[in-house]
Amino acid sequence: MTSAVSFVPQALFITPAAIEKVKGLVESEHNPGLMLRVYVTGGGCSGFQYGFDFSEEMQDDDTLIEEQGARFVLDALSYPYLVGSTLDYVEGLEGSRFILTNPNASTTCGCGSSFSI
């Protein structure tokens, strides 16, 4: 008899830099209830764009990811577009920002915040 192996893809990989930045921002706001909401919306030069926002509330269909004391939330509509992506925080000549590396994106624009599937 053979058994089936199920595979549940990782919702979002989060780098240590992103974790530390979220923890620092939450601490500076003196609000331990804050979570970084990572989402996808229509628009941008490639069709979809990434968004980041701090939230205190979760919806019933949200996915919560907790990493080393930092909390991240994905809404149900954005989840399929972001599965397997890596969230990072970078500081450089272009400024400081959260960025996503998305294996589901077939094309991205030069700014890195817009993509298509």
N, C-alpha and C positions, 0 to 999 in steps of 0.2 A: 504494500500500500504506500503511495506517495502522499506527501503532505504539501500543501501549498504554503508558500512563503509570502507574507504580505509586506509591503513596503509603504511606509508613510513618509513622504518627502519632508525634509526640514523646512519649516515655514520661512525662516530668515536666519542667516548666519550673521552674527554681530561681532565686530572686531573689538579688541580691548580699548582702542581709542574712542570708539563710539560709546562704549559702556561708561568709561570714565567721564566723558563729556556730559552725558545725560545725568549721571550721578552728581556732577559738579553743578549743573544748571538747576537740578531739583533742590540741592542743598542751598544754593544762592537765593532761591525763591522761598525758602523756609516752608515748603509744602511737600511733605513726603507722599502725598496722594497723586502727584503728577506722573504722567506716563507720556512717552513720546509716541505719538500716532504717526505711522508711516502709511501713506496712501497713494493711490493713482487716480488721476482725473483726466478727462478728455481735454485736449488742447496741446499747446506747445508746437514746435515746428515739425515734429515727427508723428503727431497723432495723440500721444499720451504724455503726461508729465507726472513727475513725482512730487509729493508734498509731504511736509513735516510740520507737526503742530503738537503743542503740549495740551493734554487733556486730563481732566480729573474723573471723567465718567466713561464707562464702558457700555456699549450696546449689547443686547442679548447674543447677537451673532458675531461679536468681535473675537479675535484670537489674541490672547495675552501671552507674551513671551517674557519671562523673567530671567535675567542674566546677572549674577553677582550683585544683586541689590538694585539693579536698574530694570525698569519695566517699559516694554514696548507693546504697542497695540496695532493690529491689522484689522481693517473692516472686511466683511465678507465679500464685497465686490472687488476689493483690491487684492485679496489673498491669492487668487489664481495667477494674477500677473506678477506677483512677487515671490512665489514659491522658489526656493533655492537661491535667492539673491543674497548678496552680502552687503550689509550696511556698515559704512566706515565714516570716520570723521577725519578730515584733513585740514591742515593749515599750510598755506603756501602763498605764492605771489598773487594768486587769484582770490585770496581771502580765506576765511575759515568757513567750512560748511560740511554738512552731512552729504554723503554720496552713496548711491546704490550701484552695484555691479550686478546686472540682471542677465542671467543666462537665457531667459525667455525672449529677450529683445532681439529682433532680427536686424534692426538698424537703430542708431542713436544719432543725435545731433551733436554739433561741436561743443555745446554748452554742457552736455552730460546730464541734463535734467529732463530731456525729452526722448521718447523712444517709440518704436512701433513693433508690433508682433507679426 
